[in-house]
Amino acid sequence: MKIVTWNVNSVRARLHLFTPWQMQLDPDVILFQELKCQDHDFPFGFFEELGFSCKVLGEKSYNGVGILSKYSIEDVTRGLPTFKSNPAARYIEAVINGNVRVASVYVPNGGLVVNSKEYLHKLEFLTRLKEHMAELNKNNEVVLIGGDYNITPDDLDVYNPKAWHERVCCTTEERMHFKELLAAGYDDLLKSALDRQSQTIKARPFTWWDYRGSAFTNNLGLRIDHFLGNSFAQSAVGNVFVDTWPRKMLRPSDHAPVVCDLNVGSLE
C-alpha cells in the first residue's frame, strides 16, 4: 500500500498536476492538507473517476484536510477529538482497508513571531495532538499520521540553520513538542528510512521551498512534512521518500509529497 501525505496548498489549483503525477506514482492512499475549500466545493467527481473514495474536512479559503483511498474508508473522525474547541479544519482520521488507521494533520504555522498568539496556539494544538496520538497507540493497530507539522525536527532539516535559528518552525520549544509526539510511541519514518540506508548527509531531503528567490532551484528548503508511525506501522514500512516531481512543474504547491510504502501483507 503506497500512502502519500501532501500539502497541496489549494486542491483545485493543483488538479492539472494530479493526473500525470498519480499515473507515474500510483498511490493507494493520499493524505491532503490545505485544501482551501469547503466540503461542497471539493472536486469529488475528479478523484472518484480516478478510483479514489474521498473523505474531507473543508474550510473556506483556509486549512482543510482530506483522505483519499482506493481501499475502503471507515470509522472517519473529523476534527481533533482532544481539541474540540478549535473549529479549524486541521485533522481527519480513518481506517483504511480495515487494518490501517491513518490521519491527515495540518499543524498551525505559528505566525511570524515567537510567543505571539498564533505561536502559542500552535503549541496548544501540538499538546492536544500528542494526547490523541497517545490514546490511539493504546490500540493494537497500525497508526500512520502524515501531514504538514510545520516543524523542522533538527538542524539537518534546515537549509541554513544559522539564519533560521529560533525562528518559527525551528524553535527549541517546537522541536521539544515534536519529540513529545515521538515519545507517545511513534517514529519519524522518513528519518528512519534514511538512517537504514546509512546515508552520510549534511542535510535531509526538504519538503517545502518558498516560492520566492528561486528557493526550489537552489534547494533552499525545510523538512516540515512528516510521516509518524507507531510500532505496528514501523514493522511494515518499506521505503519512505520525498517525491519532488510535482514541485518542479508549472504552478506547483510549495510543498512536495512524502511517500510511504507499507507492506500490508505483513499485517494479515
N, C-alpha and C positions, 0 to 999 in steps of 0.2 A: 504494500500500500504506500503510494507516494503522497505525502502530505506537505502542503506548502503554506507558509504564512507570508502575507504581502500587504503592506500599507500601500494601497493604490492611489491615495490622495485624489479621490473622486472617481468612483467606479464608472460612471457614464462617460467620463473623459478618457478612459483607457480601453474602451471596447475595441478600438482599432488595433490594439496590441494583443488582445486576448486570443483571438483565433489562431494566428500564427504561433504564438507562444505555447498555447496548450497543445497544438499539433506536434510540436517538437519535444515538449517535456512530458506530455501525457499525465498530468496529475490526477489523482483519485479524489483527494480532499483538498479544499482551499479555504484557508482562514483569512478573511479580508479584514482590514482596518481602514478607517477614514473613508467610508462610503460617500459621505457628504450628500445624502439624500434620505428622504422619508421612505418608509416601507412601501407605500403605494407607487413611488417613483423608481423603485429598484427594477432593473431590466430582467425580470424573472424569465420572460419568454426567450430572450437571447441565450441565457445559460441553460435553460431546460432543453433547448434544441441541440445543445452540445452534450446532453446526457447528465446534467447536474440537477439534483434537488437542492433547493435553496432555503435557508432559514436566516433571517436578518433581523437586526435591531437598528432601525434607522433614526436619523435626526436631521432636520432641515439645515442644510448648509455646513454642518459641522459633524465631526465624530462619525459614528455609525460602524457597526461590526457585522460580520456575516460568516456563515459556514455553508460551503457548497460541497456536495458529495455525490459520487457515482454509486455509493452504497447507501443503505438505509440510514435515515437520521431519526433518532428517537430521544426521548427524555430531554427535551430542549429547555434550557434555563436562560431567560433573557434578563440581563442586569446582574450585577454582582450581589449575591444574596446577603453578604455581610455589610453592604453599604447601600441599603435601600433608600437612604435619604438623598443619595446622589442620582439625579434624574438623567445624567448624560449617558448616551448610548456608547458604552465603552467595554461591555463584556457580554459574550454569548457562549453558551456551553451546550454540548450534546453528546450522545453516544452514537458512534458510527459502527455499522455492521454488527451491532450487538455486543462488541467486545473492546472497543477503543473509545475512551472518553477524551474529547478534545475541547479546547476552549480558544476563542479568539479574544485577545485583550488589547486595548489601546490605552496605555497609561498616559495620564495628562503630561503635557510637555513640561510644565512647571514655570512658564513665563520666562522672562529675561533676567530677573533679579533674584538672587538667593535670598531666602527668608521673606519674599513677597507673599501676598495672599495666595497667588497661583502656585508658588513653590510649596507652601505648607499644605495646600490641598493635595498636591501630588504625593507628598509623604503620607498623608492620611489614607489616600487611595491605596498606596503600597502596603500599608499596615493592614487594611481591610482585605486586600488581595491575599496577603500571607495567611491570614486567618482562614480564608476559604480554601486555599490550597492545602493547608494542614488538615482540614476536615476531609477533603477529597482523598487525601493519602491514607486515610483510615480504612478505606475500602480496598478489597483485593481486586483491583482492576488497573489496566493501563491508563495513565493520565498524561496527556500532552497538552501543554499550554503554550501556544505560539502567539506572537504579536509584537507590536511596537512598544517596548518597555521604556523608551526614552532615557536609557541609562547605558553608559559605557562601563562594563564591569571593572576594567583597569586600563592602565595607560597604553597597553598593546592594542586597544580598541579605538585609539585616537590618532589621527594623522600628525598632530602637533600637540603633544601633551603639555608642553610649557604654555602655549597660547590658550589652551583650554583648561588649565589648572584651576580647579574650584569654580568653574563656570557651571551653569545649569546643564544637566545631563552627565556631568563629570565630577560632581562634588563628592567629598568623602562620605557625607551623610546619605546621599542617594546610593552610593556603592555599598554602604553598610546594609541598606534596605534590600538591595539585590542579594547580598549574601544571606540575609534572613529568609528570603524566598527559597534559596537553595537549601538552607538549613531545615526547612519544613519537609525535606525528603526528596529534593529534586536535583537535577543535573543540568548544566549548561551544555546541551547536546552538540552544538557546533564546536565549542571549545574542546570538548572531549574527543570528538572525531578528529580534530587537528592533532591533538596530543597522541592519539593512537597511531597516526601516520608519522609520528616522530619528526614533524616538520620543524626545522630551525628557522624561526621567523622573527623579524623585528616588529612586525605588526600583523594582526589578524585581518581576514577579509572584512571590508567595510560593507554596510548595508544601506547607508544614507550618505548622499552628497548634495550640498547646496546647489541650487540652480545657477547661482551666480559665480563669476570668477573662474569659469572652466574647471570647477571643482571635480567633476567626474573625470574629465580628460586627464587631469593631473593627480587623480586618486587622493583627493583631499577630503576624506570621509570619516565617518564614525560607525562603529558597530553598535547599533541600538535596537535592532530587531533580533529576537531570540526565540528559540525553542527550549522550553524547560520540560523535562520528563521525569516521572518518578521511577522507582527501581524496576517496576514491571515493564515500563517503556524502555528503559536503558538496555535491558536484556534482549530486546527485539530490534533495536535500532541498528541500521546499517550505515550507509553514507549520509552525511549531512553537509550541505554546501550552499554557498550564495550563488544564485543564478543572475548574472549581470546583464544577460541579453536584453531584457526589456528596458533597462536603464540606458542602453545605447541607442534606442530607437527614437523616432520622432515623437514629440510631445509625451515624454515618459513621466511616470511618478518619480519623485526624488528618492524613493526607496527601491531597493531590489528585493525580489523574493528570496526567502530562505527555504530550502528543500530538505525534507527528512524522509528517508526510505525506511519503512517499517516492515519487518518480516512477520506478516500476520499468521503465517503457517506455524510459527513458534508459539503463537498464543492459543492454539487449539488444544 
